[in-house]
């Protein structure tokens, strides 16, 4: 079949297996050039490994450090009526590339919040790798189902007051004002349950109890802070409350793991186009402006560049891992440079529907969004027939 992108709001309901494979290969080629100064991960578990930062972390650990990897994700294969999900194609491409390179790779497709998937992962690690010395929690799920059947759903809302600011319709380029009502207490609590540190800690508990955690393990979860103009809907909103919980969890885990030589961190990464960020009002406009400014200054990085820098310049650079006053690894250092933010703020004040293409990199935002799903990847013939049925693990 000929596969074309079908976009609905911030979701693309189709994905292209050839485009996904080529993009995974591009990232793997980049990772092979990484240089490690002092040690490197031997065996890595990435929870949420099929898209975005999680996928790039797995690629960097495997093709940059030569680590065996276990990935956990929730994706769907192709059916008669639709393509597989983008994460399925990404993971299938990763497995093919890992097999070609002689690297161990195992993937578990299921609900990462569940005890069953945690136990299955522990058993896989114990059987095939013994222990993991890098555990990355990169889960970005909209909901969490508990063992008793209750469901918590995360929301993207401010806390305490209605939020009003500029937003953009990415497809049309229309800039308008968005108004978001504040979250209720139950919504805040649910968002923390889904996106806070509770499940990350549960993973560490399960791995430790099962003997799958190396004494010198380094574990980290990903976060974002962003500029003051997005604070109300992000860092000081429901998502920010969840990230506060995530950071508190990191400190607790760090104290616990230090006793055996391990460490726990939160890594604050740069704002990029992801499925999650596309759903947050205000953020697509901010990222479009940010991209233009950072590209003009030669500072732009994608997910693989960020994760390569995380491993080589932070976690495995030798000596104490550099952190800020809150104990966080800061990979958003280039984004938050004064000269970058001053220029973004200037453009934010001026941007409107009639000048957004000139002031921002909206075209780049659209490109990166489609590339998440395997579209607009260089060297792919999108008019050609392709088989959407791709096995996750190569025969």
C-alpha angles and dihedrals in degrees: 000000000000107000120209128178116265109193124191113179107304094344130084108204095198133056134194118228096200093049091047091050093050092049092049089050091050091054092046090053089052092048092053088066095057116119120211117206102191121014129320138220115282100191126011137193116200116190106201096023104155104079143025120344094358093055092046091049090054091048093048093049093047105039097026101042101019091238124161108239140205116197127196122196144137111240138144131232122227120284133193091273104036146026122256117269118273091248090056091054092044092052093045089052090048091053092050092049092046091050091050089051094047093244124146113245132168128174132197117201111203148081106318090199092064126095089224094061091045091053092046089051093050091051092049092051094047092048099044109021107016094219140359122232096190123052118180122188108201102152118148105177126160094216144017127213115206127213092260091056097255116136130215118199126199121227134198103225141130121249124237102359143036112271122221126180144121122301135171138224097226094203098050100026092231113154115209142150120274125204119200123186117225122264124256119237092255090054091051091050092048092050090053090049091053102036105022128089101274096098093041089057090046089056092052090048091052094046093047094046090050094050092244097119119093114225091240094047120153115206129182143171127206129245143163133217106176130177128318092256090068096039097100095056097032125018095025094034132076094291090051090053088055091048090051087056090047091054092048088051091052091055092049092048092046092056090048097047097043089074090072098032099271131126139204127204144169112226115209105210134195121272109263139161108279134148088256097049092046089062095056115092113235093017099089090054092046092048091048090055092042092052092054093050096044094045091050088053094044092243103113120127133180127210097278092049090050094048092045089054091046093057101037103033100033120019098031104024095107129257124032116352107248114243139164126250089281093054092253127139107236116214090155089074094113094045092051097048110131094239091051096048094044091056093044090051091050091052092045091059091051103038119114137150093275097053105028093104091054098044099039142039094242090148089056091049091052091047093051091047093054091043089061086069098042098266129125091024114151116253098022121123102219092184092062125098114252134183109244092197103093120165115233093223118039115242 
